[in-house]
Amino acid sequence: MKTAIVRIGDSQGIRIPKAIIEECGLANVVEITVKDGKVIISPVSHSRQGWEEAFKEMADNGDDELLIDDRIKNSWDEEDWKW
């Protein structure tokens, strides 16, 4: 697809059709990078997105037990920490 660069105040921009925005999952904030002379517009990824729902589902399914015994003590637990 070809599109024209338009003036937006003192800047310039491009118009992206709604269908492309929806297909790419773009929202109000995007990540713009330049690689090999190309402008790449990507949706912003949110760290830990969906984790809350996943943890709730795990708890509902009884799959939320610890895999590592958190009662294991190290010498630095007592020496380096002030309790």
C-alpha positions in Angstrom: 0.0 0.0 0.0 1.2 3.5 -0.8 0.2 6.5 1.2 1.2 10.2 1.3 3.1 11.9 4.0 1.0 14.8 5.4 1.8 17.8 7.4 0.7 17.9 11.1 1.6 21.2 12.5 5.4 21.5 12.3 5.7 17.7 12.0 4.8 15.2 9.4 2.8 11.9 9.6 1.0 9.2 7.7 -2.6 8.1 7.8 -3.0 4.4 8.6 -6.3 2.9 7.6 -8.5 1.6 10.5 -8.5 -1.9 9.2 -4.6 -2.0 9.4 -4.6 -0.5 12.9 -7.1 -3.2 14.1 -5.3 -6.0 12.3 -2.0 -5.1 13.9 -3.5 -4.5 17.4 -2.3 -0.9 17.5 -3.6 1.3 20.3 -3.1 4.9 21.4 0.6 4.3 22.0 2.9 2.5 19.6 6.6 1.7 19.4 8.5 3.1 16.4 11.8 1.7 15.4 14.0 2.2 12.3 15.8 -0.9 10.9 17.7 -1.1 7.6 16.1 2.2 6.4 12.6 1.1 7.2 10.2 2.5 9.8 8.6 -0.2 11.9 5.4 0.6 13.9 4.6 -2.0 16.5 2.1 -2.3 19.3 3.5 -1.6 22.7 3.9 -4.8 24.6 2.9 -4.7 28.3 5.1 -6.7 30.6 3.2 -9.3 32.5 0.0 -8.6 30.5 -2.5 -11.3 31.3 -0.6 -12.6 34.3 -3.4 -11.7 36.8 -6.0 -13.7 34.9 -3.5 -16.6 34.5 -2.8 -16.7 38.3 -6.5 -16.5 39.1 -7.1 -19.5 36.8 -4.2 -21.4 38.3 -5.7 -20.8 41.8 -9.1 -21.9 40.7 -7.7 -25.1 39.3 -5.6 -25.8 42.4 -2.4 -25.4 40.4 -0.7 -22.6 42.4 1.6 -24.5 44.8 5.2 -23.5 45.1 7.7 -25.5 43.1 10.7 -24.5 45.3 10.7 -25.0 49.1 10.9 -21.4 50.3 11.9 -22.6 53.8 15.4 -23.4 52.6 17.8 -21.3 54.6 21.2 -19.9 53.6 23.9 -18.7 55.9 23.5 -15.2 54.5 19.8 -15.2 55.5 21.0 -14.9 59.1 24.3 -13.1 58.7 23.6 -10.4 56.2 20.0 -9.5 57.0 19.0 -7.5 60.0 15.7 -8.8 61.4 
